[in-house]
Amino acid sequence: MNAAEILQKMADTLGSTATVKTVFGDPIHVNGKTVVPVAKIAYGFGGGAGSGKNERHPERQGEGGGGGGGVRAFPAGALEITEGRTRFVPFIDPAWIGAAFTAGAVLAGVMILRWRR
């Protein structure tokens, strides 16, 4: 199997999981509201192949290939549907907020130190 065939097989496999059901979960009906969970989906894959002479046996041709892939799904929020309106309620990741705050504080500290010089 060459590199192009490997990549095509991985793309077909991962592509078959990219459905509406993957991103939007089953609706939940509660107190006159319908809540639909929403996820973010990320796909990635890669592969490679190579060929060359065998150093120990120059009369032989060496060849190899490989590949891999993956998918990641994480909650993004939920659609809240009522008779009067529909709204998206995002899920906030506290780790991301903490990282953004820390990065801002470090940047502010660097700017203050440069300004004082």
C-alpha positions as a LaTeX table, in Angstrom:
\begin{tabular}{lrrr}
\hline
Residue & $x$ (\AA) & $y$ (\AA) & $z$ (\AA) \\
\hline
Met1 & 0.00 & 0.00 & 0.00 \\
Asn2 & 1.55 & 3.34 & $-1.01$ \\
Ala3 & 1.31 & 6.63 & 0.87 \\
Ala4 & $-1.58$ & 7.96 & $-1.23$ \\
Glu5 & $-3.64$ & 4.83 & $-0.56$ \\
Ile6 & $-2.87$ & 5.01 & 3.17 \\
Leu7 & $-3.98$ & 8.65 & 3.34 \\
Gln8 & $-7.11$ & 7.92 & 1.32 \\
Lys9 & $-8.06$ & 5.03 & 3.62 \\
Met10 & $-7.55$ & 7.20 & 6.73 \\
Ala11 & $-9.55$ & 10.06 & 5.22 \\
Asp12 & $-12.40$ & 7.69 & 4.35 \\
Thr13 & $-12.42$ & 6.21 & 7.85 \\
Leu14 & $-12.35$ & 9.56 & 9.65 \\
Gly15 & $-14.73$ & 11.17 & 7.17 \\
Ser16 & $-17.39$ & 8.55 & 7.85 \\
Thr17 & $-17.60$ & 9.77 & 11.46 \\
Ala18 & $-18.23$ & 13.40 & 10.46 \\
Thr19 & $-21.99$ & 13.46 & 10.78 \\
Val20 & $-24.51$ & 15.86 & 12.24 \\
Lys21 & $-25.00$ & 13.35 & 15.08 \\
Thr22 & $-21.31$ & 13.72 & 15.97 \\
Val23 & $-21.64$ & 17.48 & 16.53 \\
Phe24 & $-25.22$ & 17.71 & 17.81 \\
Gly25 & $-26.27$ & 15.27 & 20.53 \\
Asp26 & $-29.73$ & 13.89 & 21.20 \\
Pro27 & $-32.24$ & 16.59 & 22.16 \\
Ile28 & $-33.28$ & 16.66 & 25.81 \\
His29 & $-36.80$ & 17.91 & 26.63 \\
Val30 & $-37.13$ & 19.60 & 30.06 \\
Asn31 & $-39.81$ & 21.98 & 31.39 \\
Gly32 & $-41.00$ & 23.15 & 27.96 \\
Lys33 & $-37.44$ & 23.61 & 26.69 \\
Thr34 & $-35.45$ & 21.53 & 24.27 \\
Val35 & $-31.73$ & 21.40 & 24.95 \\
Val36 & $-29.39$ & 20.14 & 22.23 \\
Pro37 & $-25.76$ & 19.49 & 23.24 \\
Val38 & $-23.18$ & 20.85 & 20.77 \\
Ala39 & $-19.59$ & 19.64 & 20.40 \\
Lys40 & $-16.51$ & 20.84 & 18.56 \\
Ile41 & $-14.88$ & 18.14 & 16.49 \\
Ala42 & $-11.25$ & 18.17 & 15.35 \\
Tyr43 & $-9.75$ & 15.68 & 12.91 \\
Gly44 & $-6.13$ & 15.13 & 12.02 \\
Phe45 & $-4.21$ & 12.57 & 10.10 \\
Gly46 & $-0.93$ & 12.11 & 8.32 \\
Gly47 & 1.21 & 9.54 & 6.66 \\
Gly48 & 4.43 & 8.99 & 4.88 \\
Ala49 & 6.35 & 6.60 & 2.76 \\
Gly50 & 9.86 & 6.17 & 1.54 \\
Ser51 & 12.13 & 4.01 & $-0.52$ \\
Gly52 & 15.84 & 3.67 & $-1.01$ \\
Lys53 & 18.78 & 1.37 & $-1.29$ \\
Asn54 & 19.54 & $-1.17$ & 1.38 \\
Glu55 & 23.00 & $-0.32$ & 2.76 \\
Arg56 & 23.82 & $-3.91$ & 3.71 \\
His57 & 22.42 & $-5.44$ & 0.54 \\
Pro58 & 22.80 & $-2.96$ & $-2.37$ \\
Glu59 & 20.96 & $-5.29$ & $-4.74$ \\
Arg60 & 17.77 & $-4.94$ & $-2.66$ \\
Gln61 & 15.41 & $-1.97$ & $-2.73$ \\
Gly62 & 14.03 & $-0.83$ & 0.66 \\
Glu63 & 10.54 & 0.53 & 1.04 \\
Gly64 & 8.33 & 1.58 & 3.94 \\
Gly65 & 5.29 & 3.57 & 4.88 \\
Gly66 & 2.97 & 4.37 & 7.71 \\
Gly67 & 0.28 & 6.68 & 8.92 \\
Gly68 & $-2.04$ & 7.58 & 11.71 \\
Gly69 & $-4.98$ & 9.71 & 12.53 \\
Gly70 & $-7.35$ & 10.74 & 15.22 \\
Val71 & $-10.44$ & 12.62 & 16.14 \\
Arg72 & $-11.16$ & 14.74 & 19.19 \\
Ala73 & $-14.57$ & 15.87 & 20.36 \\
Phe74 & $-15.16$ & 18.26 & 23.23 \\
Pro75 & $-18.27$ & 20.07 & 24.47 \\
Ala76 & $-18.83$ & 23.55 & 23.07 \\
Gly77 & $-22.21$ & 24.42 & 24.54 \\
Ala78 & $-25.88$ & 23.77 & 24.07 \\
Leu79 & $-28.77$ & 25.09 & 22.04 \\
Glu80 & $-31.68$ & 26.06 & 24.26 \\
Ile81 & $-34.91$ & 26.08 & 22.28 \\
Thr82 & $-38.17$ & 27.43 & 23.69 \\
Glu83 & $-41.38$ & 28.45 & 22.03 \\
Gly84 & $-40.30$ & 32.09 & 21.93 \\
Arg85 & $-36.59$ & 31.88 & 21.07 \\
Thr86 & $-33.48$ & 29.84 & 20.47 \\
Arg87 & $-30.14$ & 30.69 & 22.01 \\
Phe88 & $-26.68$ & 29.15 & 22.18 \\
Val89 & $-25.25$ & 28.73 & 25.69 \\
Pro90 & $-21.46$ & 28.31 & 25.45 \\
Phe91 & $-19.53$ & 26.14 & 27.87 \\
Ile92 & $-16.67$ & 28.12 & 29.34 \\
Asp93 & $-13.45$ & 26.25 & 30.08 \\
Pro94 & $-11.95$ & 27.61 & 33.33 \\
Ala95 & $-8.48$ & 26.33 & 32.35 \\
Trp96 & $-8.56$ & 28.42 & 29.16 \\
Ile97 & $-9.65$ & 31.53 & 31.08 \\
Gly98 & $-6.85$ & 30.97 & 33.62 \\
Ala99 & $-4.28$ & 30.56 & 30.85 \\
Ala100 & $-5.48$ & 33.71 & 29.09 \\
Phe101 & $-5.33$ & 35.70 & 32.35 \\
Thr102 & $-1.82$ & 34.42 & 33.10 \\
Ala103 & $-0.61$ & 35.25 & 29.59 \\
Gly104 & $-2.06$ & 38.76 & 29.92 \\
Ala105 & $-0.40$ & 39.29 & 33.29 \\
Val106 & 2.97 & 38.14 & 31.97 \\
Leu107 & 2.66 & 40.39 & 28.92 \\
Ala108 & 1.71 & 43.35 & 31.10 \\
Gly109 & 4.72 & 42.67 & 33.34 \\
Val110 & 7.08 & 42.59 & 30.36 \\
Met111 & 5.62 & 45.82 & 28.99 \\
Ile112 & 5.99 & 47.58 & 32.37 \\
Leu113 & 9.61 & 46.45 & 32.70 \\
Arg114 & 10.44 & 47.71 & 29.21 \\
Trp115 & 8.66 & 51.01 & 29.85 \\
Arg116 & 10.69 & 51.64 & 33.03 \\
Arg117 & 14.04 & 51.20 & 31.26 \\
\hline
\end{tabular}
